[in-house]
């Protein structure tokens, strides 16, 4: 509604001379297709694990078991367990990319 009124005024004032208007819908697409909370948590924990493995390869066996289901509570528990593990390891938690 607001965009229609704005364009109408611009046409009346002669600011817009063309009959074609190109509209960028990037933000409207992102708002209409939001990423679920569980997907955000999974992506962030994945990035964190990759950063840890790049810094300390021997941590592969020390990581908590990943949540394979679609239960948000289990994913939160996994992320908290991952955070607790890092908090107990000051050498890793002080690395800028892991911080």
C-alpha positions in Angstrom: 0.0 0.0 0.0 2.7 2.4 1.0 4.8 1.6 -2.1 1.8 2.1 -4.4 1.2 5.6 -2.9 4.9 6.5 -3.1 5.1 5.4 -6.8 1.9 7.3 -7.6 3.3 10.5 -6.1 6.6 10.0 -8.0 4.8 9.6 -11.3 2.6 12.7 -10.6 5.7 14.7 -9.9 7.5 13.5 -13.0 10.3 11.8 -11.0 9.5 8.4 -12.5 9.1 8.6 -16.3 9.2 4.8 -17.1 6.2 2.5 -16.9 8.4 -0.3 -15.6 9.6 -0.6 -12.0 12.0 -3.2 -10.8 11.6 -4.2 -7.1 14.1 -6.1 -5.1 12.3 -8.7 -3.0 15.3 -10.0 -1.1 14.0 -9.0 2.4 10.4 -10.1 1.7 11.6 -13.5 0.6 13.7 -13.9 3.8 10.8 -12.9 5.9 8.3 -15.2 4.2 10.6 -18.2 4.4 12.2 -18.1 7.8 14.8 -20.7 8.9 13.6 -22.8 11.8 15.3 -22.5 15.2 16.6 -26.1 15.0 18.2 -25.4 11.6 19.9 -22.3 12.9 21.3 -24.2 16.0 22.5 -27.1 13.8 24.3 -24.8 11.4 26.0 -22.8 14.2 27.1 -25.9 16.0 28.4 -27.4 12.8 30.5 -24.2 12.2 31.7 -24.4 15.7 32.7 -28.1 15.4 34.6 -27.3 12.1 36.5 -24.5 13.8 37.4 -26.7 16.7 38.6 -29.6 14.4 40.7 -27.1 12.4 42.4 -26.0 15.6 42.5 -29.4 17.4 42.0 -32.5 15.2 42.1 -34.9 18.2 38.8 -33.5 19.5 36.8 -35.6 17.2 36.3 -38.3 19.8 35.7 -35.8 22.7 32.6 -34.1 21.1 29.1 -34.9 22.4 26.9 -37.0 20.3 24.9 -34.9 17.8 21.1 -34.8 17.9 19.8 -36.7 14.9 16.1 -36.1 15.4 13.9 -32.9 15.0 13.5 -32.3 18.7 14.4 -28.7 19.6 14.9 -29.5 23.2 17.5 -32.2 22.4 19.3 -29.8 20.0 19.4 -27.1 22.7 20.8 -29.7 25.2 23.4 -30.7 22.6 24.5 -27.0 22.1 24.6 -26.5 25.9 26.7 -29.6 26.3 29.1 -28.3 23.5 29.3 -25.0 25.3 30.0 -26.6 28.6 32.8 -28.7 27.1 34.4 -25.5 25.6 34.0 -23.6 28.8 36.0 -26.3 30.6 38.8 -25.9 28.0 40.3 -22.4 28.3 42.9 -22.9 25.5 40.1 -23.5 23.0 37.6 -21.0 24.3 40.1 -18.2 24.0 40.7 -18.8 20.2 39.1 -15.9 18.4 37.3 -18.0 15.7 35.9 -20.3 18.4 35.1 -17.6 21.0 
